[in-house]
Amino acid sequence: MKGYLGIDVGSVSTNLVFLNEGGIIREAIYLRTQGQPIATVQKGLKELADRLPSTVKVRGAGATGSGRHLTGVIVGADAVKNEITAHAVAASLLVPGVRTILEIGGQDSKIIILRNGVVADFAMNTVCAAGTGSFLDQQAARLNIPIESFGEIALQAESPVRIAGRCAVFAESDMIHKQQMGCGLPDILAGLCEALVRNYLNNTGKGKEILPPVVFQGGVAANVGMIKAFEKALGLPVQVPSYFDVMGAVGAALLAREAVARSGISRFKGFGVADTGFKAGSFECSGCANLCEVVEITEQENIIARWGDRCGKWSGAIGKEEKIS
């Protein structure tokens, strides 16, 4: 078997996907990053290697997500692209003709507008917790229910309560107030879903022309209460693709396929990097008033990458040379 590897490293989850040469998803892995991106990527590579035939040949690898540069250096990625591009490419493969992508993850959310298969507009929310999946996680914990059951219980609502969704702090106090008034759990959960949807549409989706087909992806798309809330607010059907939670990785694999088709060779280091000793550190350069924080990645004690400096003093001189203050 031959194919392409896609890795999406985010603040909450790390996802790996293997596509065969025909673009069919053969394996998909979803892991919690838990603040350890390097260790989690290595764990995912080990698990993927165990699932795939021993004769498998990875013809290329791609990386995306907030940890894409780190991942790209570690695995030897052929394509290192932002989440907007990766999600758009993946959605176009799994839902041909898609024109609007709604994506909500644990720590951020985004909307992508496609026209004729090309990204025409997009917006991201990286600052408001009330517009992300962490908002639902926190409220599920406060209500002592598993997040996996959140959506199913919300669907039982007869009259969803209106909860302030502009701010996570206000939403929490409003939810407690509704509990004290005697509102039922399903109505409160449905109200929380609708509050997150209002926040998303009024902030991330503000001013955007949302046209069908509409695709909902990201980890929060597993919540059926959120799907219903989006359909109610938009008045449109909302599709959830089969691999909604690993779409970034799917896109990264597809982008790797394109990159290798152009170059003819791959930089992928192989599954052996799962057992390689990597270390990430940082130091402050005092060479000028900028005081740049330089990130340094080492592989088996050899420096393989640096970034974070504005002038290129460190990133442009990779090696074992002594740090000059």
Residue, then its C-alpha position, 0 to 999 in steps of 0.5 A: m500500500k502507498g499513500y500520504l500522511g496528514i498530521d494536524v496538531g492543535s492545542v486540544s487534539t492531535n490528529l493523524v490520517f493516512l490516505n491511499e493514492g486514490g484519496i481514500i481515508r484508510e486510517a484516522i487517529y484522534l489523540r488529546t495533545q495534553g500540552q505535549p505536541i512532540a510526544t503526542v505526534q510520536k505516539g500517533l505515529k507509533e499507533l498508525a504504524d501498528r495499524l498499517p501493513s508493514t509494507v506500507k510506503v508513505r509517499g509524502a507527509g503534510a502538517t497543519g494546525s497551530g503546531r504545524h511548524l514544529t510537526g513539520v520539522i520533526v517528521g520531515a513534512d512536504a507541505v506545512k499549511n495553515e488550517i484554513t487551507a487544510h480544512a477547505v481542501a478536505a471539505s471539498l474532497l468529502v463534500p463536493g460543491v461545499r460553499t460554507i464551512l463551519e469549524i469549531g474546535g476546543q480553543d478556536s473556531k473559524i468560518i470558511i467561505l468557498r466559491n467555485g471551489v476556491v476560498a473567497d473569505f474566512a474569519m477566525n476566533t481565537v480570543c473568545a472562549a464562549g465561541t469555542g468547544s471549551f465553553l461546552d466542556q466547562q459547562a458539562a463538567r459543572l453540570n456533572i454530565p459527560i460531554e459525549s452525552f451533551g447533545e443527546i440530552a439537549l435534543q430532549a429539550e421542549s423549550p430551550v432557555r435563552i442564555a447569554g452567550r456573548c461572554a463565557v463568564f456571563a453565560e455561566s452565571d446565567m446558566i446557574h440562574k436558570q438552574q435556580m429558577g427550576c429550568g430542566l437540564p435538557d432545556i439548559l443544555a439546548g440553550l447553551c448550544e444556541a448561545l454558542v451558535r449565536n456567539y459564533l454567528n455574531n462574531t466569527g460569522k459576522g458579515k459572511e454570506i452563508l450559502p448551502p451546502v453548509v458543512f460543520q466540522g471540528g470536534v464540536a460537530a460530534n454534538v448533535g445539539m449543536i447541529k440542531a442549533f445551527e440548522k435552527a439559526l441558519g434555516l439551512p440543512v447542515q452536513v457533518p462529514s464522516y471524518f469531521d473531527v480529523m478534517g485538518a489532517v485529511g487536508a494536510a495529507l491531500l496537500a502533501r500529495e500535491a507537493v510531492a507531485r510537483s517535487g517528485i521526492s518526499r522529505f518524510k523521515g519515516f515512522g522511526v521518528a516515533d522513537t527519536g529523541f527530540k527536545a524543544g527549548s527556548f532562549e532570549c536573544s539580547g543582541c538588540a532591543n527586540l529581545c526575541e524569544v527564539v525556539e530551538i528544536t534538537e534531534q539527538e542533540n543536534i539542532i535541527a530548527r530555530w524560529g522566533d527571531r526577527c532578523g534571522k540571526w538564529s533561524g538562518a544559522i542552524g548548527k551546533e554553534e555556540k549561542i552568541s549573546 
